[in-house]
Amino acid sequence: MKVDLTLLVTPALVKDAQNNEKKAFTGHLGTHFDVMNKTFPLDYTERKGIVFDVNHIKDRDIEISDIALEQAEKDMFVAFHTGFIEETGYGTNTYFKEHPQLSDDLIKALVEKKVSIIGVDCAGVRRGKEHVVADQYCADHGVFVVENLCNLKTLLQHGQTFMAHTYPMHFAEMTGLPCRVVADI
């Protein structure tokens, strides 16, 4: 069974997003990578994936102790179901400014495990000025961050693991690349 993890972008969604986030244009609209100054390797288009259910964590960072980190392996697509995209809706000011975030320690631990992709169903792994810093740190270590995933709850209903198929647009010299992410479960 295939599950599309890509946010459906409509004209109304575009308008809302662009009214609330100045970067929500071509490269950073909807489901996308923050590539920072890197090239997405084609080997990353197919990766074994795992999704962690962290939607019960509110009002604090998502920490290493909140997941079974030992299940994350080298070269994996590691996704986090926060439920935020379903609860808040993509494109609102709250969505961009108050989303859940991974702790710095968790991000470092995933980078140390040499995962390929970190995926979140919110606007980033960190908020505010820390967003770009975290994305650059990941990119500098060969890890790409995919933001604004959806349907992660569906994956959890069928188990935690899946095969991730991730295909970014073939754009150059952009900090964000729109992409299509499909899970095979």
GUTI-803765 format. One record per atom (N, C-alpha, C, O): x negated, y negated, z. Coordinates in steps of 0.2 Angstrom, whole numbers, plus 2048, in hexadecimal, padded with zeros to 3 digits. Example, Ala and Ser with C-alpha at 12.3 -4.5 7.8 and 13.67 -1.06 7.14 Angstrom:
2
7BE81C827
7C2816827
7BE810827
7B981182A
7C080B823
7BC805824
7C0800827
7BD7FA828
***
This chain:
185
7FC806800
800800800
7FC7FA800
7F77FA804
7FD7F57FC
7FA7EF7FC
7FE7E97FF
8047E97FF
7FA7E5803
7FD7DF807
7F97D9805
7F37D9806
7FD7D4802
7FA7CE800
7F97CA806
7FD7C880A
7F27C8808
7F17C480E
7F07BD80C
7EE7B9810
7F17BB806
7F07B4803
7F77B0804
7FC7B2803
7F67AA807
7FB7A5808
7FE7A3801
7FB7A17FC
8057A4800
8087A17FB
80979A7FB
80B7977FF
8067977F6
80578F7F5
80B78D7F1
80B78F7EB
80F7897F4
8157857F0
81377E7F0
80F77B7F4
81777A7EB
8167737EB
8187707F2
81476B7F4
81D7727F5
81E76F7FC
819771801
81776C805
816777801
810778805
80A774804
807771808
8097737FD
80376E7FB
8047677FE
800764801
80A7657FD
80C75E800
80B75D807
80875980A
80E76280B
80D762812
805762814
80375F819
802767811
7FB768813
7F7762811
7F375F815
7F875F80C
7F475980A
7F675380E
7F274E80E
7FC752810
7FE74D815
7FA74D81C
7FA74881F
7F875381E
7F6755824
7EE756825
7EB75682A
7EB75881F
7E475A81F
7E1757819
7E3759813
7DC753819
7D9750813
7D575580F
7D4753809
7D375A812
7CF75F80E
7D476480B
7D1769807
7DA76480C
7DF769809
7E0768801
7E67677FF
7DB7677FE
7DB7677F6
7D976D7F3
7D87727F7
7D776D7ED
7D67737E9
7D27787ED
7D477E7ED
7CC7777EF
7C877C7F2
7CA77E7F9
7C87847FB
7CD77A7FD
7CF77B804
7D777C805
7D977B80A
7DA77D7FF
7E277E800
7E4786800
7E178A7FD
7E8787805
7EA78E806
7E5793808
7E079080B
7E5799806
7E079E808
7DA79C804
7DA79C7FE
7D479B808
7CE79A805
7C879B809
7C879D80F
7C279C806
7BC79C809
7B979580B
7BA791807
7B5795810
7B178F811
7AA79280F
7A7795814
7A8790809
7A2793807
79B78F809
796791809
79D78980B
79778480D
792784807
795782802
78D785807
789784801
78678B7FE
78078B7FC
78A7907FF
7887977FD
78C7997F7
7917967F5
78A79F7F4
78D7A27EF
7907A97F2
78D7AD7F5
7977AA7F1
79A7B07F3
7987B67EF
7997B67E9
7947BB7F2
7927C17EF
7987C57EC
79C7C67F0
7977C77E6
79C7CC7E3
79D7D27E7
7A27D57E7
7987D47EB
7987DA7EF
79D7DA7F4
7A07DF7F7
79F7D37F6
7A37D27FC
7AB7D37FA
7AF7D27FE
7AC7D47F3
7B37D47F1
7B77DA7F3
7BD7DA7F4
7B37DF7F5
7B77E57F8
7B37E77FE
7AD7E97FE
7B67E7804
7B47E880A
7B87EC80F
7BE7EB80E
7B67F0813
7BA7F4818
7BC7EE81D
7B87EA81E
7C27EE81F
7C47E9823
7C87EC82A
7CA7F182A
7C87E782E
7CB7E8835
7CE7E2837
7CC7DD836
7D47E383A
7D87DD83C
7D97DE844
7DB7E3846
7D77D9848
7D87D984F
7DE7D4851
7DF7CF84E
7E27D7855
7E97D3857
7E77CF85D
7E67D2863
7E77C985C
7E57C4862
7EA7BF862
7E97B9865
7F07C0860
7F67BB860
7F87BA867
7FC7B5868
7F77BE86C
7F97BD873
7F47B8876
7F57B587C
7EE7B6873
7EA7B1876
7EC7AA875
7EC7A886F
7ED7A687A
7EF79F879
7EB79B87E
7E979D883
7EA79587C
7E7790880
7E0791882
7DE78E887
7DD79587E
7D6796880
7D379A879
7D679C875
7CC799879
7C979C873
7C97A4873
7CA7A7879
7C97A786E
7C97AE86D
7C27B186E
7BD7AF86B
7C17B5873
7BB7B7876
7B97BE873
7BD7C2871
7B27C0874
7B07C7872
7B47CC876
7B67D1873
7B67CA87C
7B97CF881
7C07D087E
7C47D5881
7C37CC87A
7CA7CD878
7CB7D2872
7D07D4870
7C57D486F
7C57D986A
7C17DF86B
7BD7DF870
7C27E4867
7BD7EA868
7B77E9863
7B87EC85D
7B37E5865
7AD7E2860
7AA7E885D
7A77E8857
7A97EE861
7A57F485E
7A97F6858
7A57FA854
7AF7F5856
7B27F7850
7B07F384A
7B17F5844
7AE7ED84B
7AB7E9846
7A57EB844
7A07EC848
7A47ED83D
79E7EF83B
79B7EB835
79E7E6833
7947EC834
7917E982F
7957E9828
7987EE826
7957E3825
7987E381E
7A07E381E
7A37E3819
7A37E2824
7AA7E3824
7AD7DC823
7AA7D7824
7B47DC821
7B87D7821
7BC7D7828
7C07DC829
7BB7D282D
7BD7D2833
7C37CD834
7C17C7833
7C97CF835
7CE7CA835
7D17C983C
7D17CE840
7D47C483D
7D77C2844
7DE7C0843
7E07BB840
7E37C4846
7EA7C2845
7EC7BE84C
7EC7C1851
7EC7B784B
7EE7B3850
7F57B2850
7F87B0855
7F97B384A
8007B184A
8017AA849
8077A8848
7FC7A6848
7FD79E848
80079C842
804798842
7FE79F83C
80179D836
80979E835
80C79A832
80B7A4838
8127A5839
8167A183E
81B79E83D
81279F843
81679B849
816794847
81B791848
811791844
81078A843
81278883C
81578383B
81078C837
81178B830
80B78782D
809782831
809789828
803786824
80577F822
80A77D820
80077A823
801774820
80276E825
802768824
80577082B
80776B830
800768834
7FB76B834
801763837
7FC76083B
7F9764840
7F3765841
7FE767844
7FD76C849
7F9772846
7F477484A
7FB774840
7F777A83D
7F077983D
7EB77D83E
7EE77383A
7E7771839
7E376F83F
7DD77083F
7E776C844
7E376984A
7E376D850
7DF76C855
7E8772851
7E9776857
7E977D857
7EB78185B
7E6780851
7E6787850
7E178A855
7DD787858
7E2791856
7DE79585A
7D7795857
7D6793851
7D279685B
7CB797859
7C779C85C
7C979E862
7C279F859
7BE7A485B
7B87A085F
7B679B85E
7B67A3865
7B17A1869
7AA7A1865
7AA7A5860
7A679C867
79F79C864
79C7A3865
7997A6860
79D7A686A
79A7AD86C
79D7B2867
7997B6865
7A37B2866
7A67B7862
7A47B685A
7A27BB857
7A37B0858
7A17AF851
7997B1851
7987B484C
7957AF856
78E7B2856
78E7B9856
78A7BC852
7927BD85A
7927C485A
7947C7853
7917CC851
7997C4850
79B7C7849
7957C6844
7947CA840
7927C0845
78C7BF840
7877C4842
7837C683D
7857C5848
7807CA84A
7827D1847
77D7D4846
7887D2847
78A7D9844
7897D983D
78A7DE839
7887D383A
7887D3832
78E7D482F
78E7D8829
7947D2831
79A7D382E
7997CF827
7957CA827
79D7D0822
79D7CC81C
7A27C681C
7A07C181A
7A87C781F
7AD7C281F
7B17C2826
7B27C8828
7B27BC828
7B77BB82E
7BD7B882B
7BD7B3828
7C37BB82C
7C97B882A
7CE7B682F
7CE7BA834
7D17B182F
7D57AE834
7DC7AC831
7DC7AA82B
7E17AD835
7E87AA832
7E97A3835
7EF7A2837
7E479F835
7E5798837
7E0794833
7DD79782E
7DF78E835
7DB789831
7D478A832
7D078682F
7D178E836
7CA78F837
7C879383D
7CC794841
7C279583D
7BF798843
7BE793849
7BE79684F
7BD78D847
7BC78884C
7C078284A
7C2781844
7C177D84F
7C577784D
7C077184D
7BB77184F
7C376B84A
7C076584A
7B9765847
7B8769842
7B476284A
7AD761848
7AA768848
7A5769844
7AC76C84C
7A977384D
7AB778847
7A777D846
7B0776843
7B277A83E
7AC77B839
7AA780837
7AA775836
7A5775831
79E779834
79B77C830
79D77783A
79677A83D
79778283D
79278583C
79D78483F
79E78B840
79E78F839
79A794838
7A178B834
7A178E82D
79A78E82A
798793827
79678982C
78F789829
78B78E82C
787791829
78C78F833
788794836
78979B833
78579F832
79079C832
7917A382F
78E7A3828
78B7A8827
78F79E824
78D79F81D
78579F81D
7837A3819
78279C821
77B79C822
7787A4823
7727A5822
77D7A8826
77B7AE828
77F7B3823
77F7B9825
7817B181E
7847B6819
78B7B881B
78E7BD818
78F7B481F
7957B6821
79A7B081F
7997AA820
79F7B281B
7A47AD819
7AA7AD81D
7AD7B381F
7AD7A781E
7B37A7822
7B97A581D
7B97A1818
7BE7AA81D
7C57A9819
7CA7A681E
7CC7A9823
7CD7A181C
7D279D820
7D979E81D
7DA79F817
7DE79E821
7E579D81F
7E77A481C
7EB7A4817
7E57A981F
7E87B081D
7EF7B0820
7F17AD825
7F37B581D
7FA7B6820
7FB7BE81F
7F77C181C
8017C0822
8037C7822
7FE7CC826
7FE7D2824
7FA7C982A
7F67CD82E
7FA7D2833
7F87D7835
8007D0835
8047D4839
8067DA836
8077DF839
8077DA82F
8097DF82B
8037E582B
8057EB82C
7FD7E282B
7F87E782B
7F87EB832
7F77F1832
7F97E7837
7F97EA83E
7FE7EF83F
7FE7F4843
8047EE83B
8097F383C
8077FA839
80A7FF83A
8027FA835
7FF800831
7F8802834
7F5806831
7F67FF83A
7F080183C
7EB7FB83C
7ED7F5839
7E57FB83E
7E07F583E
7DC7F5838
7D97F0836
7DB7FB834
7D67FB82F
7D97FA828
7DF7FC827
7D67F8823
7D87F781D
7D27F6818
7CC7F581A
7D37F6812
7CE7F480D
7D07ED80A
7D57EC808
7CB7E980B
7CD7E2809
7CA7E0802
7C47E2800
7CE7DD7FE
7CC7DB7F7
7CD7D47F7
7D27D17F7
7C77D07F6
7C77C97F7
7C47C67F0
7BE7C87EF
7C77C27ED
7C57BF7E7
7C57B87E7
7CB7B57E6
7C07B47E7
7C07AD7E7
7C07AA7E0
7BE7AE7DB
7C37A47DF
7C27A17D9
7BB7A07D7
7B779F7DB
7BA79F7D1
7B379E7CE
7B27977CD
7B17957C8
7B17937D3
7B078C7D3
7A978B7D5
7A678F7D9
7A67867D3
79F7847D5
79F77D7D9
7A37797D8
79A77D7DD
7987777E1
79E7747E5
7A076E7E5
7A27797E9
7A77777ED
7A677A7F4
7A377F7F4
7A87777F9
7A877A800
7AD77F801
7AC783806
7B277F7FD
7B87847FE
7BA7877F8
7BA7847F3
7BB78E7F8
7BD7917F2
7C47957F3
7C47997F8
7C97937F0
7D07967F1
7CE79E7EF
7CA79F7EA
7D27A27F2
7D17A97F1
7D77AD7F2
7DC7AB7F5
7D77B37EF
7DD7B87F0
7DA7BE7F4
7D57C07F2
7DE7BF7F9
7DC7C57FE
7E17CA7FE
7E77C8800
7E07D07FC
7E57D57FC
7E27DB800
7DC7DD7FF
7E67DE805
7E47E3809
7E77EA806
7ED7EA804
7E37EF806
7E57F6804
7E67FA80A
7E07FB80D
7EC7FC80C
7EC800812
7EF807811
7F080B815
***
